[in-house]
Amino acid sequence: MPKPTPIRVSPRRESSVPVEDLDVSAYTIPTDAPESDGTLEWRHTTLVVVEVSAGGVRGLGYTYDDTATAKLIKDLLAEVVKGQDAMSVSACWVAMVHATRNLGRPGISSMAIAGVDAALWDLKARLLNLPLVTLLGKVRECVPAYGSGGFTSYTPAELQNQLSTWVKEGIRRVKMKIGRVPEDDLDRVRLARETIGDDVALFVDANGAYTRKQALEFAESFREFGVSWFEEPVRSDDLEGLRLIRDRGPAGMDIAAGEYGYDLLYFRRMLEAGAVDVLQADASRCAGISEFLRVGSLCEAHCLPLSAHTAPSLHAHPCCAIPEVSHVKYFHDHQRIEHMLFDGALKPIDGALHPDMSRPGLGLEFKRRDAERYAV
């Protein structure tokens, strides 16, 4: 027998690239009109931008939260990350989680970690000159998007205009807010269906405004208008209530929740309770892309789909690397801000977001001059 050809192994090269610097800034952008949902009203959104440098390359990440998040990043996480290997994002993530132990994981700790984690993933992909989805491992070319807004503060004409605009742009799923004035909800949902026609999926989001019995009654009524997605019919922490609506609600109507999850245990408890048909997670909240990917694996293990919540240009790449993803929320506020302040922000093409394969990392560049007027 001929002897096998020996495998030649190239000498190993040092691959560590230490993080040299981390900058954080915050910007408060007024909404284009007063906005509200079933349980909250707001007139502005705060964007926290994180920039991490290593090896002559700068990575960009961001989250949507209060300025307290920016302060936590500046005062604590910046020193944790500096000197870490930029090629070992997981090690950086673990170090940040450990550093925030006494602060608690829910809330601004996880959102601060999220902004830095996104910047680190972007940095690593840029160091390798790869689109982030290629680094993560692409399983699909694009992720379907659903238009989300339909605020309870909108007049009927404003609601119609927003929904019809999305449909004209090729988006085949739209979501509206309900729950602030329950007695008006059926008329608003009827108007939405008349506006979008019968071929577009209609989603509703109560943001936890209903009681259990209210939610059951509305679910039956919404069936008449072809509502196929009922988000947070009751509070997201009411797992028994969500399970009740899921078990007794109409066939063909998915119950969804999870956007307020900050760690893997939260999502595991929700899935183990059988509380949802579709799990939601937000990489700008749940400690970043690193944890978002783990949530995707959790959904795969439970044979349930994952829907990405908000920050569409941040989610497109990881969503295209997770098998169980169903769609991403193309949220009015966030897509507006991303197009205002990031070069390379994504727009739906035929109703889906396509990562830009011609750009490394997330494919975004911060428009610093445009953002200066909103700096806080």
ABEGO torsion letter per residue (X at the ends): XBBBBBBBBBBBBBABBBBABBBBBBBBBBBABBBBBAABBBABBBBBBBBBBBGGBBBBBBBBBBAAAAAAAAAAAAAAABGBBAABAAAAAAAAAAAAAAAEABEAAAAAAAAAAAAAAAAAAAAAGBBAAAAAGBABABBBBBBBEGBAABBAAAAAAAAAAAAAAGBABBBBBBGABAAAAAAAAAAAAAAAEAABBBBBBAGGABBAAAAAAAAAAAAAAGBABBBGABBAABAAAAAAAAAABBBGBBBBBGAABABAAAAAAAAAAGABABBBBBAAAAGEAAAAAAAAAAAAAAGBBBBBBEGAAAAAAAAAABAABABBBBBAAAAAAAAAABBGBBBBBGGBBBBBAABBEAGBBBBAAAAAAABX
